Amino acid sequence: MKVLIVEDDAEAAAFLAEGLAESGHDSSVCATGPDGLTTALGRGFDVLVLDRMLPELDGLAIIKTLRSRGVTTPALFLTDLSGIDDRVEGLDAGGDDYLVKPFAFTELMARLNALARRPRTGGEATELVVVDLEMNLIRRTVKRGGALIGLQPREFQLLECLMRAEGRVLTRTMLLEQVWNFHFDPQTNIVETHMSRLRSKVDRGQAVQLIHTLRGAGYSLRAPA
Amino acid sequence: MPRHRLVRTGSFRLAVAYVGLFTLSALILGAVIFVAVRREAMRDIDERIREETYSLTQEFAEHGRDRLAAIVSARNAGSGAFAYGLTDPSGARIAGDLDPGEATGAPLAFGWGSFSEPDRDEPGKGARDTVRALATRLRDGSTLIVGDEWDSVDRAGREVLAAFAWALAVTLTLGVAGGLLLGAHALRRIDAISAAARAIVAGDWRHRLPLGGANDELADLARTFNGLFDRIEQLLLANKHAGEAIAHDLRKPLAGALRRLESLARARDDDRDTIVAAATADILGVLDTFNALLRISQIEAGARRAAFQPVSLASVARDVVEAFAPAAEDEHKAIACAFDGDFDIVGDRELLTQMLANCVDNALRHTPEGTHIFVEGRMRDERGVVSVTDDGPGVPAAEHKRIFERFHRLDATRATPGAGLGLSLVAAVAELHGMSVCALDNAPGLRIELTVPGTSS
């Protein structure tokens, strides 16, 4: 994964670049808005990490320019402001995801992976299949090994998210956002309790466990290696 | 009390202005009376002169000029009030003191005129009396002059003026004294209020303005300001409380993180990951608290109002209840939702979701197994009321108001995680949407009630 980091805080940029390198990803760092815009226009990046506040040209302006020139590279905004209007503003401008500093690096990685691998628009799948787990998105049915599994609507949505992100980690906050549209973290373990129900319906009594919990990181659905 | 301040008081100035106005009107009244009295006195003199002249012409008509001259001489010399003059047709004076030729101004022919003659009451002092006189032509061509002193007219005028002067002097004295007294009274009270205000400014927030004995407008004003100070004191206390709470709540996890990071140097390799994870969790907790505080502040500052859209509170409630249902079930609690209608309002779905989620969160965290939690929307008196109730142990009545304060935690819940910000956010979101929020006794349990204006069910 090739990542462009546009961040004026040198220390933060270095921390991100190091972390990405450790996870086996390439990254370039730009410290100013115009520099970032020029580099991003050169394309060749899988995902952009944009700081909202930048000297000369801020993150919003960069993404607007990029989108107007037809650059569709997914972009994630980073911000110091926990301004509650900022997320909507960033997404409206053409950003794809949003993270408030400070954040856990695992959270950033999970989101970057999701953005980079997100299928570009086109042929909407009607069926998702992982090993012997089949999900029909038209009839909204789920089968494991040919046997129908009865799921609650929310459980279906949760499983769909996991299946679409097959092999990747989805963090608790990502699931809260995508499945429940909760942009806050309740004290009660909503994700965990739904996940345990889903898991009991999907994996119980099966030789192969598909849903995995990664402690401190999140969940993923994948075929055994 | 310095004199110049007293003179500058509003009460004194008002009194002075009032006294001035009164003096002016008294002066006008005095002038009118003075003129009227003088005119009356003059008419009186003229009448007497006319009568005297008439009786003398009678004498002349009956007894002739010599007789008249004798009477005039006798009366002129006597102590009577009148002065006389009698001239023959050639103008030579026959009797009396008054000579037409000596009249002040033009020589007196016939009709009214005036003379100036030595003061008869106090001769030798050079003082002169003004005499008003009437000259009458007798049938044989001689002239009879009868005059009387102006004295009485002047005297009447002087008496009137004197009376008014006294009245004015008393009025001015009383007015100024009253003004000073009123001013001093007002100053005393203003000074007392100023002193109290200065004490408050100096930091004695419990100090209040004195109301004074009278229940007047100054007391009303003082009461209003005392209300203001009560509110400020409340806010200051809340601020102080929040500051202390922040310090208290953040010190613990920060101290924990510090201890863990320090222990890292001596730790065995196997333990390092655990230590780092624990320290990270401590710090994330602190950040969560800060983020929650910032979010509440932003909501309170009215952020997001521009992005309001039509939202059904009933659907928000259903989503929230559905999200929490499995967790509630795992804790052996029941949660249900019932709404009379859609409860359509204009607002921010995300914040409204968090608002109800925090209420449910709160109910779940502070109740034992077997608790029933109910989220319902009912119409009451044309207004929508959304309530989140539980039948748990509840909250003491004294705490009902305070649970929405930042960092407020019941003593019983000190051990459970959380910073005591959940219900503060509920209150902030409710206020942003024009809802009123209150905590009530659900007997048993707690009832959080949100009154929604302008709901359509």
Interface residues (C-beta under 8 A of the other chain):
Chain A: S82 G83 I84 D85 V88 V100 P102 A104 R154 W180 N181 F182 H183 F184 D185 P186 Q187 T188 N189 I190 E192 T193 H194 S196 R197 G216
Chain B: A277 T280 L284 L287 D288 N291 L294 R295 Q298 I299 A303 R304 A307 D319 E322 A323 F324 P326 A327 E329 D330 E350 L351 T353 Q354 A357 N358 V360 D361 L364 R365 P417 G418 G422
